[in-house]
């Protein structure tokens, strides 16, 4: 049955036909069925796609993983986490990508482990997923990985910390202070702070977005004056519950006092 014929059926008939196609020996027909289930996007479709993650054919598992990410249902969280251990590298990479699209915080510990995978495409997919999820709780582990002199792993961790942005700043400053014996890591961390600051400047210090920390980033260079910055930053964050105007005024007042915070 062609895609056009399937489109002419009622929803119930269509779903039955699509499920039946998944049992077809022809891989291309099964792929057509998976794409159609993706478009359907119902919980029934998600459950049926999850079953495809156990298919013997790698191309079927790959497409099922991608389709689950496009649908974005949290029902797929646990199955996709299991697929991070699939013997096919692309299934692992696509699983990480889909978990990032879903925003699965449950997957964070598993994705962090994938940053040390021997395959570049898996490391990159895990890094991109972690950056999308931007879970503050992942920062300590990311800093541990950043401290490693392991090719690919340290760079991936730095890239995620940069994308997480302002939330990484105070942990990075503390990291710099702790790395008194390793001047090269202190330099790398300082350069990373400056990249985060530049990104914040480019995105602006818009208080309507509820990000007063961006105001501080735009006006103080934490790499030059880390202790003053950290104290100022913490003071601004204490005022999260205030209105945008009150937080902006507080930030400006604290900026005027930055010399006394040194």
N, C-alpha and C positions, 0 to 999 in steps of 0.2 A: 504494500500500500504506500502511495506517495504522500509527501507532505501536504499537497493540495487536497487530496482525498480525505486526509485526517482532519483538515481545517473545516470541511463541510459537515462533520458530525456534531451531535449534541455533546455537551461537556462530559456527561457520564459515559457515553459511547466512546468519545475521544480518549478518555482516561483509560478505559479498558483496552482499547486498541494499542495505546502507547505502552502499557504494561506488558501486553502480549508480545509486542515487538522486541522487548528486552530479552525475550527467550529465543529470539531468532539467531541462527548460526552466523548470519551475515553481520559482520562487525559494523559496516556502514549503516545498516538499518537500525542497529542498536544505538549508534551514535545519533542518528536522526531522532530516535525516541527520547534520548537523554536531553537533547536540545529543546524538544517540544515540552518535556516535563519542566525544564527550566523556565520556559515562557509561562507555563501554567502556574508555577510558583506556589501551589497549595501545600499544606502540611502533608497531604497524601503523597504528593509528588516528591517532597523532601524525604519522606520515609522510604519511598521506592528508590530514590537516588542513593540513599545511604546503603541500601543492599548492593548497589552496583560497586561499592568500594571493595567488595570481596570477589569481584569478577576476575577470572584468570587472565583476561586480556588487558595489558597495561594501558592501551589507548582508551579503553572504557573507563578504567579507574581514573585516569587523568581528566577526562571530560566530566565525569561525575563530580570530582573534587572541584573543578572550576565552576560548574553549574551551581553547586551548593554555595560557593562563595558569592556568586552573582545574586542568588535568591536572598542570601543573608539571614537565614533563619537560625536562631540559637539552638534549634534542635540538632543542628549539625556539629555543634562544638566538640562533644566527646568523640564522635566518629572521626572527625578531621584530625583531632589530636592523635588518635590511634594511627591514622594514615601517615603521620610524621615518621613512623617506623616502617613504612612500606619498603619492600626491597628495590622498588623502582625509584631512582633519584628524582625524576620529574614529578612523580606523584607526591613525594615529600615536599618538593619546592612549591608545587601548586597548593598543597594543603596549608603550608605556611602562609602563602598569599591569601588564600580564602579566609583563614583565621584572622588575618589582618583586616580584611574587608568587613567581617562580622564584628570585629572589635572585641574578640574573646579574651578577657583578662584571665580566665581560667587557663588559657594556653600559654601565658607568659613564661612560667618556669620551663616549659618544654621548648619554647622558641629560643630561650636563652641558651639552652644546651646545644641547639642547632647552630649557634654562632661559632662553635668550635668544630663543625663538620668539615671533613676533608674536601668536600665539593663546593666550589665557588657559588654555583647557582642556588644551592640550599642555604648557604650562609647569607647570601644577598636577599633571598626571599624572606628569611627569618628576620633579618635586620629591617627590611622595609615594613614587615608586619608589626614588629615591636615599635617602630616609629609611629605607625598609624594608631596603635593601641595607646601609646604614650602613658603607660602606667607608672606613676611616681614610685611605686613599691619596687619597680625593677631597677631603679637607679643604683642602689648599693652593689648589686650583682654586676651591673654594667661597668661600674668603676673598677671592680675586681678584674673584669675581663680587659678593661682599658689598661690596667697596670701590667698585664702580661706582655712579654716581648715575643708574642706568637703571631706570625705572619697572617694577616687577614682578620684575626679575631679582635686585636686592639683597634684596628681601623674601623671595623664594623661597629664596635661599642661606641667609639667617638662619634661616628655618624649618627647613631641613634640618640645619643645625649644631645647633640646639636639640634636634631629635629624635635626632641622633647622640649628644648628651649629653656625659658627662664626657671623652670622647676629644677633644672640641673645645676644652677649657678652656685647655690650655697654648698651642696655636696662637693662640687668641684673645688671650691675655695678651701674647704676642709681637707680635701684630697691633696691639694698643693702644700698645705701646711704640714701634712703628715709625711709627705715624700721628701723630707729634708736631705736624705742621702742620695736621691736619684735626680740629679739636675736635669737629665734629658726628659724624664716624665713630667717634672715640674714645668719645663718649657712647653711640652706638648699640651699639657692641661691649660696653661696660660693662653696659648694660641687658640685652643678650643673655646675658652671663655670669650676671647675677642670675636670669634666667628659667631657665637651666640648673640653677642652684643650687636654686631652688624646686622644680623638677621632681624633682631628686635627693632633696630633703627629703620630698616626697610619696611617693616610691617606697621610702623607707627606706634604712638603711645595713646591709643584710643581707649579712653575710660569707659565708653559705652559698651565695649566688649568685656568689661569686668576684669581687666588685667592691669592693675596698678603697678605690678612689678615691672611691666614694660617701660613705664615712665622712669623708674629708677635706672633701668638698663640703658635707657637713651641718654641719661644725664651724668652717670658716673661710670667710669671704666673700672670694673672690678679687678682687672688684671693689674692696674696701677695702685689701687687703694683697696685691697680685699677686705680688711677688717672694717673699715668705714662703710664699705658697700654692704657687707653682710649685716651689720647692725641696722643700717638704714632700711635695707630690704625687709628684715624681720619686723621692723616697726610698721612698715607699710602693710605688710600682710596681716598684722594684728587688726587692721582696720577694714578687713574684707566686708564686714556686715554693714558698713556705712554706705551712704549713697555715693554715686560716682563723683559728684561735686565735692563732697566732704573728703573723699579719698584723695582726689586731686589736690585739694587745698592742703591736706596733711602731708602729701608727698612734697609739695613745694616748700612747706614750712621746714620739713626735715632736710630738704636740699640746702636751705639757707644755713642750716646748722651743721652741715657736713664737715666743716673745718673743725668743729668741736668734737666730732665723733672719732677723729683720728687717734 
